[in-house]
Amino acid sequence: MKLKNIESENFGVKPDSVYSFFDNKKGIVGYLVIDSNINGISGGGIRIVPRIAKFELSNLARAMTLKYSFLNMPLGGAKAAIITNREKISEENKEEYIKLFSKNLIPFKNNY
């Protein structure tokens, strides 16, 4: 039985936008997936994970869109992830990673 490459499949989820961010000094990679933009607003959250595929993050952003729709809230879904490439990180490092990643998100404030 031949296994499919799930990285190449996005199960029909096509987000509005996908952004990648890199910090070469810290070895941090981050993604922002905006599934939909409703009334100029998208909402979601940030995950700090050892690894995640962009298609998984796209599905999580779509889930946010569906949650907001279910709750009759007029905003689109988004999701962000900070990829640490480590199974465990200290609280100090988490805070540092969030600060570094958040600087990349400033241009998106009030734009989605």
trRosetta pair geometry for C-beta under 8 A, 3 or more apart (Angstrom, degrees):
i j d omega theta_ij theta_ji phi_ij phi_ji
4 8 7.9 -117 166 56 89 101
4 9 6.5 28 144 -21 127 136
5 8 4.6 49 101 10 109 109
5 9 7.2 148 94 -9 61 89
6 9 5.4 -63 -147 44 47 106
6 53 7.6 121 112 72 95 174
6 55 7.2 -151 149 74 79 149
7 53 5.7 -133 -113 -146 80 137
7 55 6.5 174 -147 3 40 128
9 55 6.8 79 90 -152 50 162
10 13 5.1 -116 154 57 97 78
10 14 6.9 97 110 -73 142 58
10 55 4.6 -139 -109 -131 73 106
10 58 5.9 -15 -155 83 111 152
10 59 7.8 -168 -170 -53 71 89
11 55 7.3 111 11 177 90 115
11 59 6.8 33 55 -89 128 116
13 35 7.5 -50 -173 -128 105 107
13 55 7.3 126 63 -160 115 75
13 58 4.8 145 117 137 125 110
13 59 5.5 -176 -2 -85 168 62
13 62 4.8 -98 -134 -42 124 148
14 58 7.9 -5 -104 -172 14 134
15 18 5.9 102 75 -55 129 88
15 33 5.1 -97 -115 -176 175 95
15 34 6.1 131 173 80 114 44
15 35 4.6 -82 -122 -106 91 49
15 36 7.7 -117 -146 -41 67 53
15 58 5.0 -129 -27 -136 118 95
15 61 5.7 31 -105 90 129 144
15 62 7.3 -120 -81 -58 86 86
16 34 5.0 -52 65 107 106 95
16 35 6.5 80 5 148 87 16
16 36 5.9 125 -27 -100 120 32
16 37 5.8 -15 -5 -11 177 98
16 76 7.6 12 -4 168 138 155
17 32 7.7 -1 113 109 100 91
17 33 7.4 173 93 -152 57 41
17 34 4.4 17 53 47 96 109
18 31 6.7 -17 -169 -167 88 107
18 32 7.4 163 -155 85 42 53
18 33 5.2 -4 -109 -108 79 76
18 34 7.7 -151 -69 26 39 67
18 54 6.1 52 -158 -165 143 124
18 58 7.1 -39 -87 -81 120 101
19 31 6.7 151 81 -158 55 55
19 32 4.4 -1 55 54 106 98
19 33 7.9 -160 26 -70 66 37
19 34 8.0 40 -3 -6 101 98
19 104 7.9 173 133 155 127 116
20 29 7.0 -24 -167 -169 94 94
20 30 7.4 148 -161 83 48 49
20 31 5.6 -21 -103 -101 62 76
21 28 8.0 -13 112 117 92 93
21 29 7.1 147 81 -164 58 46
21 30 4.3 -14 61 63 108 97
21 31 7.3 -167 19 -74 80 29
21 32 7.4 51 -14 -9 112 97
21 101 6.7 126 90 -135 147 72
21 104 4.3 13 -119 -145 151 167
22 28 7.4 155 -157 88 40 59
22 29 5.7 -10 -104 -108 70 70
22 30 7.9 -163 -68 25 32 70
23 26 4.5 6 114 42 122 102
23 27 7.2 -32 89 27 82 18
23 28 4.3 16 44 51 112 98
23 29 7.9 -146 25 -67 70 35
23 100 5.6 -2 -70 168 158 136
24 27 7.4 27 -165 -74 28 43
26 96 7.8 -170 -127 134 147 115
26 97 7.4 176 153 -101 147 76
26 100 6.5 -53 23 -121 159 176
27 85 6.5 -75 144 37 114 136
28 82 6.3 -21 -167 -167 113 94
28 83 7.1 147 -163 69 59 62
28 84 6.9 -17 -116 -106 83 51
28 97 5.9 172 -117 -134 145 94
28 100 6.3 99 62 102 158 141
28 101 7.1 -110 149 -66 138 94
29 82 7.9 146 83 -161 44 47
29 83 4.5 -16 71 55 93 116
29 85 7.9 74 18 -33 103 105
30 80 6.7 15 178 179 105 98
30 81 6.4 -176 -149 92 66 51
30 82 4.8 -22 -100 -105 103 60
30 83 6.6 -172 -84 12 43 76
30 101 4.7 133 -81 -127 165 111
30 104 6.6 153 76 54 135 154
31 52 7.7 -124 33 86 130 110
31 54 6.0 -161 -140 -108 162 85
31 57 5.6 95 98 105 134 174
31 80 6.5 -178 93 -149 54 58
31 81 5.2 9 50 50 93 91
31 83 7.5 46 -4 -21 94 109
32 78 6.9 0 -176 -178 85 114
32 79 7.9 176 -151 92 48 38
32 80 4.6 -14 -103 -103 71 96
32 104 7.7 -166 -24 120 126 112
32 105 6.7 139 -81 -102 145 93
32 108 7.0 -132 163 -50 163 165
33 54 7.1 144 -75 -163 125 79
33 57 4.8 149 -7 132 140 103
33 58 5.2 -139 -162 -89 152 56
33 60 7.5 106 64 67 135 88
33 61 4.2 -125 108 -35 109 149
33 78 6.4 170 91 -156 56 65
33 79 5.4 -4 58 59 102 79
33 80 7.3 180 20 -82 66 45
34 37 6.4 24 164 -59 123 92
34 42 5.0 17 -143 169 98 176
34 61 6.8 -166 -132 -163 10 142
34 76 7.0 52 -177 117 85 128
34 77 8.0 153 -161 98 47 49
34 78 4.6 -19 -110 -106 61 106
34 112 5.7 -96 -128 -148 143 154
35 42 7.3 155 44 -145 68 123
35 58 7.0 123 -92 -162 92 63
35 61 3.7 167 -39 134 108 103
35 62 4.9 168 -132 -76 146 52
35 64 6.6 156 22 60 135 98
35 65 4.7 -111 103 -35 135 126
35 76 6.2 -164 79 169 79 100
35 77 4.3 -3 48 81 128 95
35 78 6.2 -156 11 -82 78 44
35 79 7.7 41 -25 3 106 88
36 42 6.7 162 83 -107 48 105
36 65 4.8 79 23 -113 122 131
36 76 3.4 -145 98 -144 76 117
36 77 5.8 49 35 32 91 73
37 40 6.6 11 174 -116 100 22
37 41 7.3 138 -159 54 64 24
37 42 5.4 -59 -101 -50 63 107
37 76 4.8 -80 -80 10 17 155
37 112 5.4 -100 -115 -148 108 84
38 41 6.4 -42 75 61 65 76
38 42 7.6 110 22 -81 69 64
38 68 7.7 177 42 117 141 140
38 74 5.6 -137 133 177 117 65
38 75 5.3 173 68 -143 103 19
38 76 4.3 145 1 -46 85 82
39 74 5.0 53 -6 143 142 109
39 75 6.4 -74 52 -91 107 59
40 111 7.9 -118 -169 167 89 23
40 112 6.9 -168 176 -161 52 21
41 74 7.5 81 53 116 123 73
41 75 4.1 -61 105 -126 111 103
41 76 6.6 160 96 23 56 78
41 112 6.6 86 -140 138 21 54
42 75 6.4 162 -104 171 23 93
42 76 4.2 -38 -102 81 81 98
42 77 6.4 -16 -157 83 89 11
42 78 4.0 81 147 -30 116 118
42 112 4.3 -29 19 150 107 113
43 64 6.6 -151 93 173 68 126
43 68 6.9 122 54 -76 110 136
43 75 5.2 42 1 130 108 139
43 76 7.5 143 17 78 63 49
43 77 6.9 -49 66 -119 59 40
43 78 6.2 167 80 33 10 96
44 60 7.5 94 -158 132 128 94
44 61 6.1 -41 -94 -118 153 70
44 64 4.4 -53 -101 -98 91 168
44 77 5.8 79 -73 -173 105 66
44 78 3.9 -131 -2 83 126 62
44 79 4.2 -125 172 -77 148 52
44 80 6.7 139 95 -3 120 73
45 64 7.9 -178 6 -93 79 133
45 79 6.5 -4 54 -129 61 73
45 80 7.2 -127 113 39 34 81
46 79 7.9 150 -93 -173 33 58
46 80 4.4 -26 -106 80 77 106
46 81 6.9 161 -161 -89 62 27
46 82 6.5 36 176 -13 108 97
46 98 7.0 118 110 -124 152 93
46 101 7.1 130 -151 115 142 143
47 52 7.0 74 94 -38 133 158
47 60 7.7 -32 -16 159 137 170
47 79 7.2 12 -4 179 106 102
47 80 7.2 177 22 94 66 54
47 81 4.7 -17 65 -112 95 82
47 82 7.2 -160 95 28 49 67
48 81 7.6 159 -88 -160 24 63
48 82 4.8 -13 -112 63 71 108
48 84 6.3 44 179 -32 87 119
48 89 7.3 -94 154 47 127 136
48 94 5.9 43 -174 -134 177 94
48 97 6.4 101 -126 99 122 141
48 98 7.4 -63 -71 -66 126 90
49 52 4.9 66 84 -35 146 110
49 81 5.8 -30 26 -161 111 113
49 82 7.4 141 25 73 61 56
49 83 6.2 -29 78 -109 79 60
49 84 7.0 -174 92 14 27 91
50 83 7.2 25 147 -160 21 70
50 84 5.7 -59 -107 64 45 90
50 85 6.2 73 -168 -123 69 12
50 86 5.9 -131 -116 70 90 28
50 87 5.4 2 -82 -89 143 43
51 83 5.8 49 -111 -148 41 110
51 85 6.8 61 -67 -96 87 54
52 56 5.2 -119 -174 76 90 129
52 57 5.7 92 136 -51 124 99
52 81 5.0 -78 51 180 143 166
52 83 6.3 -138 26 -91 83 103
53 56 4.7 97 61 1 82 102
53 57 7.2 -154 95 -2 45 85
54 57 5.5 -55 -148 40 38 112
54 58 6.2 47 150 -26 68 102
55 58 5.3 -47 -148 32 35 118
55 59 6.6 38 151 -20 63 101
56 59 5.7 -54 -155 34 33 111
56 60 6.6 33 148 -17 65 104
57 60 5.5 -50 -148 36 37 113
57 61 6.4 40 151 -20 66 102
57 79 5.4 -160 -170 97 79 117
57 80 7.8 30 -159 -130 125 14
57 81 5.4 -108 -102 -7 128 128
58 61 5.7 -52 -148 35 32 112
58 62 6.5 34 151 -19 64 104
59 62 5.5 -50 -148 35 34 113
59 63 6.5 41 149 -24 63 101
60 63 5.4 -47 -151 30 35 117
60 64 6.9 40 148 -21 62 98
60 79 4.3 46 107 -57 107 176
61 64 5.6 -48 -157 29 37 114
61 65 6.9 41 145 -19 64 99
61 77 5.0 140 173 128 61 100
61 78 5.3 -10 -137 -141 105 24
61 79 4.1 -129 -71 11 75 98
62 65 5.4 -47 -154 31 40 115
62 66 6.5 36 150 -16 67 104
62 77 6.2 125 -117 85 12 146
63 66 5.6 -55 -148 40 34 111
63 67 6.2 39 151 -24 66 104
63 77 6.9 167 72 -163 40 155
63 79 8.0 39 50 -48 94 136
64 67 5.6 -49 -144 34 33 113
64 68 6.4 30 158 -16 64 104
64 76 7.9 61 111 146 101 50
64 77 3.0 145 89 -145 91 106
64 78 6.3 -70 83 34 153 33
64 79 6.0 171 -15 -53 135 94
65 68 6.1 -59 -152 38 28 107
65 69 6.3 27 151 -19 63 110
65 76 5.6 -14 -108 -163 95 62
65 77 3.2 -101 -45 3 65 121
66 69 5.5 -55 -145 38 32 114
66 70 6.2 38 154 -23 66 105
66 77 7.2 -3 7 -44 54 150
67 70 5.7 -53 -148 34 30 113
67 71 6.4 15 157 -6 64 110
67 77 7.2 104 37 -96 90 121
68 71 5.9 -65 -147 47 31 104
68 73 4.4 -90 -162 70 82 104
68 74 7.8 -141 161 -5 113 3
68 75 5.3 -103 -162 69 152 77
68 76 7.1 -170 60 -128 154 8
68 77 6.1 -166 8 -66 121 85
69 72 7.4 29 -178 -79 33 33
69 73 7.7 -87 -58 48 20 68
76 112 7.4 -82 60 175 121 97
78 112 6.9 78 -57 132 147 141
80 101 7.4 136 155 163 130 128
80 105 7.2 -29 -99 -86 161 130
82 97 5.1 115 166 157 151 118
82 98 7.0 -106 -31 -82 159 54
82 101 5.0 -88 -90 -66 116 154
84 89 5.4 -98 -163 -44 159 139
84 93 7.8 82 -136 140 130 123
84 97 6.7 -42 -92 -109 100 159
86 89 5.3 100 89 -62 130 91
89 93 4.3 -110 177 88 106 131
89 94 5.7 133 108 -57 115 77
89 97 7.3 21 150 -15 160 141
90 93 4.6 98 55 7 80 100
90 94 7.0 -134 99 -7 44 85
91 94 5.4 -48 -149 31 35 117
91 95 6.6 37 153 -19 64 102
92 95 6.0 -55 -155 34 29 110
92 96 6.5 28 149 -17 63 108
93 96 5.4 -54 -147 38 36 113
93 97 6.1 37 155 -21 69 105
94 97 5.8 -56 -147 36 29 110
94 98 6.3 27 155 -19 64 107
95 98 5.9 -55 -148 36 29 110
95 99 6.5 29 154 -18 64 106
96 99 5.8 -56 -150 36 30 111
96 100 6.4 27 154 -16 65 107
97 100 5.8 -56 -147 39 30 110
97 101 6.0 25 157 -15 66 112
98 101 5.8 -57 -141 42 28 108
98 102 5.9 35 158 -28 64 110
99 102 5.8 -52 -141 32 25 114
99 103 7.1 35 156 -27 58 97
100 103 6.2 -52 -165 19 31 112
100 104 7.8 26 144 -13 59 101
101 104 5.8 -55 -169 29 44 112
101 105 7.0 35 143 -18 71 107
102 105 5.4 -58 -153 34 43 113
102 106 7.3 70 150 -46 66 81
103 106 6.0 -22 -164 -13 39 115
104 107 7.9 -48 173 20 43 98
105 108 5.2 -59 -168 38 66 116
105 109 6.9 84 138 -43 81 85
106 109 5.8 -36 -159 1 41 116
107 111 6.9 -4 146 0 63 147
108 111 5.3 -107 -154 51 41 113
108 112 5.6 -19 -176 12 94 114
